Amino acid sequence: MPQTTSKPTFTQATVVNGGLVAGMWGLEVIDYATLHSLDQFGITPRNFGDFFDILLAPWLHFGWAHLIGNSVPFLVLGTLIYLSGRAQYLTTLVFSILASGLTVWLISPPQTNTLGASGVVFGFVTYLLVRGFFNRRIGQILLAVVVFMVYGGVLWGVLPTAAGVSWQAHLGGAVGGVLAAWWMHPGRHRRGRDRAQWAA
């Protein structure tokens, strides 16, 4: 008999995202206690020696205010995505981290150091905004409207409007969220099968 995969519960979603946020706070405690020794693991553009810091940088922050600003949206938006499914969540998280980090590494000014989860937050925002249009599900479209009303203003962050803020990370994360929504869209695979049938 085929096995059915149950949707994650709200408790599971909050535990996973709360755990990740708690991990960020734990890292910031270590960073503070060691005189900001973890800041060296930020992304330095076009430095091949620091390339894999793309995977570390989203979990580190420049101080408590920076961390607080990312913690709440990460928890709220991440929980909403996790409730849709573990695969959707993991795909969005990975796409957002990689797209944000690569964009910073490729186009940020030289001799800069970029840390923070805001690229992932932007990926979460754009995933929630566009997935309903890919899936054509009215419930997800309505949720997208609510997300836009609450978090839509942050999208101005993809433009270079504030000094000392990495719009490159925001832009890359936003692109990653859209790509994740497209990748997880079931119609994409269905259309691919249709084309294969026509070709046969």
NUKEMI-171993 format. One record per residue (C-alpha): residue number from 1; chain; residue in one letter; x, y, z. Coordinates in Angstrom, 3 decimals. Layout:
BEGIN
[site NUM; 'A'; 'A'; [X; Y; Z]],
...
This chain:
BEGIN
[site 1; 'A'; 'M'; [0.000; 0.000; 0.000]],
[site 2; 'A'; 'P'; [1.308; 3.503; -0.758]],
[site 3; 'A'; 'Q'; [2.491; 5.474; 2.228]],
[site 4; 'A'; 'T'; [1.046; 8.900; 2.890]],
[site 5; 'A'; 'T'; [3.182; 11.689; 4.237]],
[site 6; 'A'; 'S'; [1.413; 13.794; 6.822]],
[site 7; 'A'; 'K'; [1.693; 17.556; 6.752]],
[site 8; 'A'; 'P'; [3.800; 19.084; 9.523]],
[site 9; 'A'; 'T'; [1.932; 20.378; 12.545]],
[site 10; 'A'; 'F'; [2.129; 23.926; 13.862]],
[site 11; 'A'; 'T'; [4.134; 22.652; 16.829]],
[site 12; 'A'; 'Q'; [6.672; 20.980; 14.546]],
[site 13; 'A'; 'A'; [6.965; 24.109; 12.401]],
[site 14; 'A'; 'T'; [7.550; 26.383; 15.361]],
[site 15; 'A'; 'V'; [10.017; 23.966; 16.974]],
[site 16; 'A'; 'V'; [12.135; 23.747; 13.808]],
[site 17; 'A'; 'N'; [12.170; 27.473; 13.123]],
[site 18; 'A'; 'G'; [12.415; 28.356; 16.788]],
[site 19; 'A'; 'G'; [15.367; 25.999; 17.043]],
[site 20; 'A'; 'L'; [17.139; 27.701; 14.148]],
[site 21; 'A'; 'V'; [16.501; 31.126; 15.655]],
[site 22; 'A'; 'A'; [17.719; 29.872; 19.025]],
[site 23; 'A'; 'G'; [20.865; 28.649; 17.278]],
[site 24; 'A'; 'M'; [21.438; 32.149; 15.877]],
[site 25; 'A'; 'W'; [21.075; 33.593; 19.359]],
[site 26; 'A'; 'G'; [23.491; 31.015; 20.737]],
[site 27; 'A'; 'L'; [26.045; 31.953; 18.089]],
[site 28; 'A'; 'E'; [25.611; 35.631; 18.906]],
[site 29; 'A'; 'V'; [26.237; 34.890; 22.593]],
[site 30; 'A'; 'I'; [29.470; 33.136; 21.610]],
[site 31; 'A'; 'D'; [30.375; 36.007; 19.290]],
[site 32; 'A'; 'Y'; [29.768; 38.572; 22.040]],
[site 33; 'A'; 'A'; [31.707; 36.558; 24.611]],
[site 34; 'A'; 'T'; [34.685; 36.166; 22.269]],
[site 35; 'A'; 'L'; [34.858; 39.831; 21.239]],
[site 36; 'A'; 'H'; [33.130; 39.271; 17.892]],
[site 37; 'A'; 'S'; [35.477; 36.517; 16.777]],
[site 38; 'A'; 'L'; [32.749; 34.954; 14.601]],
[site 39; 'A'; 'D'; [32.369; 38.049; 12.433]],
[site 40; 'A'; 'Q'; [35.342; 36.836; 10.393]],
[site 41; 'A'; 'F'; [33.085; 34.186; 8.842]],
[site 42; 'A'; 'G'; [31.104; 36.729; 6.840]],
[site 43; 'A'; 'I'; [31.109; 36.744; 3.044]],
[site 44; 'A'; 'T'; [34.055; 38.555; 1.468]],
[site 45; 'A'; 'P'; [33.311; 39.212; -2.222]],
[site 46; 'A'; 'R'; [35.326; 37.252; -4.761]],
[site 47; 'A'; 'N'; [37.619; 35.785; -2.117]],
[site 48; 'A'; 'F'; [37.877; 32.097; -2.951]],
[site 49; 'A'; 'G'; [39.290; 31.312; 0.468]],
[site 50; 'A'; 'D'; [36.056; 32.526; 2.066]],
[site 51; 'A'; 'F'; [33.697; 31.090; -0.527]],
[site 52; 'A'; 'F'; [32.111; 28.499; 1.749]],
[site 53; 'A'; 'D'; [31.324; 31.184; 4.307]],
[site 54; 'A'; 'I'; [28.244; 31.590; 2.117]],
[site 55; 'A'; 'L'; [26.835; 28.724; 4.183]],
[site 56; 'A'; 'L'; [27.834; 30.204; 7.550]],
[site 57; 'A'; 'A'; [27.081; 33.895; 7.127]],
[site 58; 'A'; 'P'; [23.244; 33.674; 7.328]],
[site 59; 'A'; 'W'; [23.437; 32.339; 10.889]],
[site 60; 'A'; 'L'; [25.708; 35.111; 12.203]],
[site 61; 'A'; 'H'; [24.906; 38.755; 12.950]],
[site 62; 'A'; 'F'; [26.540; 42.089; 13.711]],
[site 63; 'A'; 'G'; [25.134; 42.545; 17.187]],
[site 64; 'A'; 'W'; [21.852; 42.139; 19.015]],
[site 65; 'A'; 'A'; [19.799; 44.724; 17.113]],
[site 66; 'A'; 'H'; [20.704; 43.073; 13.818]],
[site 67; 'A'; 'L'; [19.745; 39.654; 15.196]],
[site 68; 'A'; 'I'; [16.453; 40.846; 16.679]],
[site 69; 'A'; 'G'; [15.470; 42.461; 13.378]],
[site 70; 'A'; 'N'; [15.843; 39.121; 11.576]],
[site 71; 'A'; 'S'; [14.572; 36.750; 14.259]],
[site 72; 'A'; 'V'; [10.853; 37.579; 14.224]],
[site 73; 'A'; 'P'; [10.285; 37.492; 10.439]],
[site 74; 'A'; 'F'; [12.430; 34.359; 10.139]],
[site 75; 'A'; 'L'; [10.296; 32.619; 12.763]],
[site 76; 'A'; 'V'; [6.929; 33.798; 11.411]],
[site 77; 'A'; 'L'; [7.574; 33.328; 7.703]],
[site 78; 'A'; 'G'; [9.577; 30.135; 8.160]],
[site 79; 'A'; 'T'; [6.740; 28.619; 10.172]],
[site 80; 'A'; 'L'; [4.226; 29.462; 7.436]],
[site 81; 'A'; 'I'; [6.387; 27.770; 4.804]],
[site 82; 'A'; 'Y'; [7.121; 24.722; 6.958]],
[site 83; 'A'; 'L'; [3.395; 24.146; 7.391]],
[site 84; 'A'; 'S'; [3.185; 23.631; 3.607]],
[site 85; 'A'; 'G'; [5.644; 20.748; 3.772]],
[site 86; 'A'; 'R'; [9.172; 19.884; 4.788]],
[site 87; 'A'; 'A'; [10.377; 19.670; 1.184]],
[site 88; 'A'; 'Q'; [9.025; 23.131; 0.380]],
[site 89; 'A'; 'Y'; [10.686; 24.546; 3.473]],
[site 90; 'A'; 'L'; [14.063; 22.917; 2.893]],
[site 91; 'A'; 'T'; [14.061; 23.886; -0.784]],
[site 92; 'A'; 'T'; [13.226; 27.512; 0.001]],
[site 93; 'A'; 'L'; [15.825; 27.690; 2.761]],
[site 94; 'A'; 'V'; [18.606; 26.222; 0.611]],
[site 95; 'A'; 'F'; [17.739; 28.257; -2.502]],
[site 96; 'A'; 'S'; [17.596; 31.465; -0.452]],
[site 97; 'A'; 'I'; [20.920; 30.834; 1.284]],
[site 98; 'A'; 'L'; [22.734; 29.950; -1.933]],
[site 99; 'A'; 'A'; [21.215; 32.688; -4.107]],
[site 100; 'A'; 'S'; [21.750; 35.365; -1.467]],
[site 101; 'A'; 'G'; [25.290; 34.292; -0.689]],
[site 102; 'A'; 'L'; [26.347; 33.940; -4.308]],
[site 103; 'A'; 'T'; [24.920; 37.348; -5.191]],
[site 104; 'A'; 'V'; [26.862; 38.941; -2.336]],
[site 105; 'A'; 'W'; [30.036; 37.079; -3.283]],
[site 106; 'A'; 'L'; [29.756; 38.080; -6.937]],
[site 107; 'A'; 'I'; [28.634; 41.717; -6.928]],
[site 108; 'A'; 'S'; [29.177; 43.280; -3.497]],
[site 109; 'A'; 'P'; [31.925; 45.902; -3.224]],
[site 110; 'A'; 'P'; [35.408; 44.559; -2.471]],
[site 111; 'A'; 'Q'; [36.713; 44.497; 1.103]],
[site 112; 'A'; 'T'; [33.230; 44.250; 2.603]],
[site 113; 'A'; 'N'; [31.985; 41.675; 5.083]],
[site 114; 'A'; 'T'; [28.363; 40.510; 4.952]],
[site 115; 'A'; 'L'; [26.533; 38.610; 7.690]],
[site 116; 'A'; 'G'; [22.915; 38.003; 8.611]],
[site 117; 'A'; 'A'; [19.735; 36.083; 7.866]],
[site 118; 'A'; 'S'; [17.977; 38.873; 5.986]],
[site 119; 'A'; 'G'; [18.699; 37.232; 2.634]],
[site 120; 'A'; 'V'; [16.844; 34.145; 3.844]],
[site 121; 'A'; 'V'; [13.999; 36.326; 5.143]],
[site 122; 'A'; 'F'; [13.668; 37.946; 1.717]],
[site 123; 'A'; 'G'; [13.590; 34.476; 0.165]],
[site 124; 'A'; 'F'; [10.821; 33.451; 2.548]],
[site 125; 'A'; 'V'; [8.844; 36.586; 1.667]],
[site 126; 'A'; 'T'; [9.034; 36.163; -2.097]],
[site 127; 'A'; 'Y'; [8.315; 32.425; -1.907]],
[site 128; 'A'; 'L'; [5.119; 33.096; -0.005]],
[site 129; 'A'; 'L'; [4.192; 35.914; -2.391]],
[site 130; 'A'; 'V'; [4.515; 33.964; -5.638]],
[site 131; 'A'; 'R'; [3.871; 30.296; -4.877]],
[site 132; 'A'; 'G'; [0.090; 30.720; -4.993]],
[site 133; 'A'; 'F'; [0.295; 32.043; -8.534]],
[site 134; 'A'; 'F'; [2.410; 29.079; -9.596]],
[site 135; 'A'; 'N'; [0.096; 26.597; -7.852]],
[site 136; 'A'; 'R'; [-3.106; 28.511; -8.677]],
[site 137; 'A'; 'R'; [-4.418; 27.891; -5.164]],
[site 138; 'A'; 'I'; [-6.718; 30.575; -3.874]],
[site 139; 'A'; 'G'; [-5.775; 29.996; -0.239]],
[site 140; 'A'; 'Q'; [-2.095; 30.567; -0.942]],
[site 141; 'A'; 'I'; [-2.902; 33.652; -3.014]],
[site 142; 'A'; 'L'; [-4.920; 35.088; -0.133]],
[site 143; 'A'; 'L'; [-2.044; 34.340; 2.245]],
[site 144; 'A'; 'A'; [0.278; 36.105; -0.192]],
[site 145; 'A'; 'V'; [-1.917; 39.201; 0.068]],
[site 146; 'A'; 'V'; [-1.640; 39.128; 3.861]],
[site 147; 'A'; 'V'; [2.132; 38.600; 3.711]],
[site 148; 'A'; 'F'; [2.450; 41.492; 1.289]],
[site 149; 'A'; 'M'; [0.430; 43.763; 3.564]],
[site 150; 'A'; 'V'; [2.648; 42.918; 6.546]],
[site 151; 'A'; 'Y'; [6.067; 42.442; 4.945]],
[site 152; 'A'; 'G'; [5.741; 43.886; 1.451]],
[site 153; 'A'; 'G'; [7.485; 47.082; 2.469]],
[site 154; 'A'; 'V'; [10.741; 45.238; 3.091]],
[site 155; 'A'; 'L'; [11.038; 44.524; -0.640]],
[site 156; 'A'; 'W'; [12.421; 48.035; -1.086]],
[site 157; 'A'; 'G'; [15.496; 46.506; 0.518]],
[site 158; 'A'; 'V'; [16.464; 44.910; -2.801]],
[site 159; 'A'; 'L'; [17.459; 48.416; -3.905]],
[site 160; 'A'; 'P'; [20.565; 50.283; -2.697]],
[site 161; 'A'; 'T'; [18.615; 52.668; -0.475]],
[site 162; 'A'; 'A'; [20.467; 52.389; 2.859]],
[site 163; 'A'; 'A'; [24.174; 52.674; 3.607]],
[site 164; 'A'; 'G'; [25.694; 49.722; 5.387]],
[site 165; 'A'; 'V'; [22.852; 47.374; 4.396]],
[site 166; 'A'; 'S'; [23.506; 44.632; 1.857]],
[site 167; 'A'; 'W'; [20.889; 45.090; -0.832]],
[site 168; 'A'; 'Q'; [22.814; 42.414; -2.738]],
[site 169; 'A'; 'A'; [21.940; 39.837; -0.062]],
[site 170; 'A'; 'H'; [18.313; 40.945; -0.128]],
[site 171; 'A'; 'L'; [18.105; 40.806; -3.915]],
[site 172; 'A'; 'G'; [19.737; 37.389; -4.123]],
[site 173; 'A'; 'G'; [17.517; 35.979; -1.395]],
[site 174; 'A'; 'A'; [14.404; 37.337; -3.108]],
[site 175; 'A'; 'V'; [15.430; 35.685; -6.374]],
[site 176; 'A'; 'G'; [16.106; 32.454; -4.499]],
[site 177; 'A'; 'G'; [12.593; 32.475; -3.046]],
[site 178; 'A'; 'V'; [11.031; 32.912; -6.480]],
[site 179; 'A'; 'L'; [13.192; 30.111; -7.899]],
[site 180; 'A'; 'A'; [12.184; 27.835; -5.036]],
[site 181; 'A'; 'A'; [8.497; 28.489; -5.715]],
[site 182; 'A'; 'W'; [9.013; 27.753; -9.407]],
[site 183; 'A'; 'W'; [11.015; 24.610; -8.650]],
[site 184; 'A'; 'M'; [8.386; 23.231; -6.271]],
[site 185; 'A'; 'H'; [5.490; 24.070; -8.604]],
[site 186; 'A'; 'P'; [3.947; 20.702; -9.533]],
[site 187; 'A'; 'G'; [2.638; 21.985; -12.850]],
[site 188; 'A'; 'R'; [6.200; 22.443; -14.071]],
[site 189; 'A'; 'H'; [6.794; 18.687; -13.865]],
[site 190; 'A'; 'R'; [3.363; 17.928; -15.307]],
[site 191; 'A'; 'R'; [4.031; 20.115; -18.332]],
[site 192; 'A'; 'G'; [7.368; 18.374; -18.777]],
[site 193; 'A'; 'R'; [5.634; 14.989; -18.921]],
[site 194; 'A'; 'D'; [3.112; 16.333; -21.415]],
[site 195; 'A'; 'R'; [5.899; 17.498; -23.697]],
[site 196; 'A'; 'A'; [7.569; 14.095; -23.471]],
[site 197; 'A'; 'Q'; [4.308; 12.403; -24.501]],
[site 198; 'A'; 'W'; [3.952; 14.695; -27.520]],
[site 199; 'A'; 'A'; [7.569; 14.000; -28.494]],
[site 200; 'A'; 'A'; [6.945; 10.231; -28.390]],
